[in-house]
Structure formats: C-alpha cells, structure tokens
Amino acid sequence: METTENVRDFDILAMCKCGNLARLCRYVLECTESGEPIARNPLSVFVQETRRSEEFLDAYGAKHNTYWGPFRAIIAAGKFASDVLYKALHLKYAAPFYHLYPVEGDFIGATDEAVRALTAVLADVSREFLSVAAEMELDLPSGIYNDYCPENELPRFFLPWDTGTRRNPEAGRTVVNIATAFLNQLESSDIIGTYRVARERPLRDCVPDLFCERQLRRYENEFHNLQAMYDTALTGTDTESADRDLPFLRGHITVVFHLLEIATAVGHYQERHVRSCQEEKGLPLRFLSEERARTLLLDYSMAYVVRYLEKARDLCRSLLQKYAENAEISVPAPVYRGFHVRPSSLVAKIVRHYGTTVTMSLDDDTCDASSAMDIIRFNEKIYAIKRRRIAQEVARTTDRIGGEELMPVFLSLLEERKIVLYSGGLQLEDFPRVPGETLAEYANRGLARLLATGAIDIRSDIEIRLHGDIRVLEDIRILAMHGYGEDSMGNNVTLPVELSYLRR
C-alpha cells in the first residue's frame, strides 16, 4: 500500500540512482553546445546508467505510474539514443579499417549524418531529463561528468601483431560453411526484396509489418554468429593470410552485423515506445520523429545492409568454388515422369541453398542443376532413352507373342513392369492400325499416344551423374532415396529432416 513515507523514500532512492545520469546529461549538452564530439567512453557510461536507472524504476513499477511514467520514458529514450549513437560511432571509427568493396553512396558520410542525428536526439533527451527532474523537484547533484581517462577516438598506432599464424586443417570447410550460410540468409530472409518494398512506403507502413523487431533481431543474430564463426576458425590462420579475399568476407559480415544492430534498436524503439508505451503523452515521438526514424532505419542502416550484402554475394560464390570439395555421384532418375516440375524444383533448390556449381549429366549431355527449367528440359533426354529402350522391348515382345492385337503386347509389358499404368484403362478402341504397319510399329505408335496423354509411363533404370560440391551431392542423394519427394504414383511424401530447409 503506497504511503507518503513510501513516496518520500522513493524520491530519495531516485535521486541517488539517477545522480550520475544527470552529470552525463550535462556533459552531452556541453558537447553539443560547444560543437565537441561526444566521446565513446562517457557514452558507454551513459548507456550503463540509463540501463541501471530504467531497471530501478521498473522494479518499483514506475512504468505504470502516472507521475513517474513520463520520467521513465525519458530514460528509456536516453538508453536508446546513447546505445545507437555508440554503435554508430563504432562504425564511424572502425569501418575505415574493414576490408570492404565500394558500394553506391558515401557510407562514411552517411554514418557521419547518422551520428549527428543521434547526437541531436541524445541532446534533446538530456535536456528533457534535466527539465523534468527540476519540475519534479528531484535534488540531483550538480556538475558535469568528467572523463578521467581521456581517449583518442582513432588509435595513433597499432601494437605489433607478433603472435604469428596458426594452422586450422578445417579452415577451408569453415569458409564453405560461412559463405553458404551468408548466401542462405539472402535467399531465405529476402532482406533485399523486403527493403525494396519498404523504401517506397512511409515508416508507419513498414514497422512492424515489413521490418519488425523480432525479425531484425534474428537477422542481427545470424550475422553475429557468422562473425563469431569466422573469428574462431579463420582469424589469424595461415589460410586467412594466404587468401586476400577472406578479410573482405569478414569485413562485409561485420559491417552488416553492426548496421543490423542499429536497425534492430530503431525497430525496437518504434514498436515498444513510439507505438505503445507513453504514446499518448507524445514523449517518444518527440525525441525520435518519424522522419528521423525512417532515415536511420531505411535510408541508412537497411540501405547499406542491402548494398554490402549484394556486393558480397559474388565473393561468397567465388569462395565456394575455391574451397568446396567436389565429387561425382550417380542417382536414379525419378520413377514418376522423370524430372518433371516437383523433382526438378527440389534438386535446383538444394543446389541454390549451397550456392555452388553442380552439373547433371547423361551420356554427353549436361545441364546446370541449379536451374529447374534446365533440368526439365534435360528430362527430354531421359525420355528419348526410355523410348528407345521400350521400342526394343516392343520388338522382342511382338516377336514372342505374334498376332495382330495391341492389348496382349501392352499387357505383357505391364506384367514385366516395363511400363506403368496411371489411368483406369488403356482405352485404345479408337486407335486404328495403319495399312502396312507392322505390329511393333503399331504398338510403338500406341505407346507414344499413351505417353503423350499421361496414361502410362515407361519404367527404366536410368542413372544420372551429378558433379560438384560433395555437400550438395549428399543432399541430392538423400532426396533421390526418398523418391524426389514423390511415390511411384506421383503422390507427395514427407522429406527427411536433413532436407527440412526445402520446406521454407
């Protein structure tokens, strides 16, 4: 039960907990008024202090208190602005040292603009914090935060890298896994397509419908994991020192990760604060306008995420060609109608999932296994072989059976499992024999008609050769073992867990 003593005690606690934050706010205002940049060290303390203050207020239920709620909303805005500004400053000072390919636009200039915008936001929050604290008669300590350990934002020198290189026998496989995961992110997440739709719309139509906090955080985590994989297995290895392309792989992963950190923070603030908490009081929107939020989310962070992803796509493909372990396998052609749409699409999707080159061959013909249309066209080669083989079977069967009727010939082919019947009957009553035509010619013409109408198919154990990345071939082998997703009558079957990515 709230009492006057409780309220008075809470005021004392709040003044104690938020004292250092008041000094930091004055530091921010002094920097902006003098035109001096905010240093990262006190900025990191600002992040910590807002987090501590917010946790303190939440522990006492300030978020849902009409008196303390606005004060808590100001601190939440300060936590957002200081955190995102710190991330932007990290990019400002670190990105020039990343290995990055040139992209459209001036990334460093755009980062400077983002830093200026976020500095203005943090100054607005700091001014509001001090003003509201005064109105609430909180006796916060005077003075300005003093950073007793001044830093140089840009290092004046580097310590020598004298630890040498290490050898990782699995480094090549790690390169393949990272490049594959990078390409899969492009394919499965459709970041690029979503951004192109979002950039034509106002922010309120993009968050959360196109870019929600949950999705942005998932993207961020995926690229953070890729960065960790690289640093664990490749940084400082003889493989990295011998391949000039690998630092560019890390550079693009890292810059995308940090940009997604900013995008996630903006998305979080828009969803959690602007659209819900304290929106009726207008506080969150006052600090981060829709125009400013749109610039940070779409025109800066996601715009450059897309540009650096697109630049790294060809790099990842070339690394896969360089490091992938190639092999050759043979698999049976699909039983039901060969490589029609479904089997062709599944094979092509497996190849595209890994991003390497895989070829499919039969006799002297080859095709690109990443293209479903190429595989479907390749299916005609399979049917040419089937028709040639069934013609030989027809000749043998008609010589053995004799007579003038088609039905005994077809029934014999069905019994010997040379053909499979899909419809209820052969229905050849209206299929007359041409004068002078042999029984074998008559039967072959009847088979061609039944094939064309889809009434039958020709059974033939035709082996297809596949050459390329051994990981891709193993998944195609698993797909073939499960009928390419179909049973012998063309009904869908459940794919094994190893191929669960095909269900996306």
Order of alpha helices (4+ residues) and beta strands (2+ residues): alpha-alpha-alpha-alpha-alpha-alpha-alpha-alpha-alpha-alpha-alpha-alpha-alpha-beta-alpha-beta-beta-alpha-alpha-beta-alpha-beta-beta-alpha
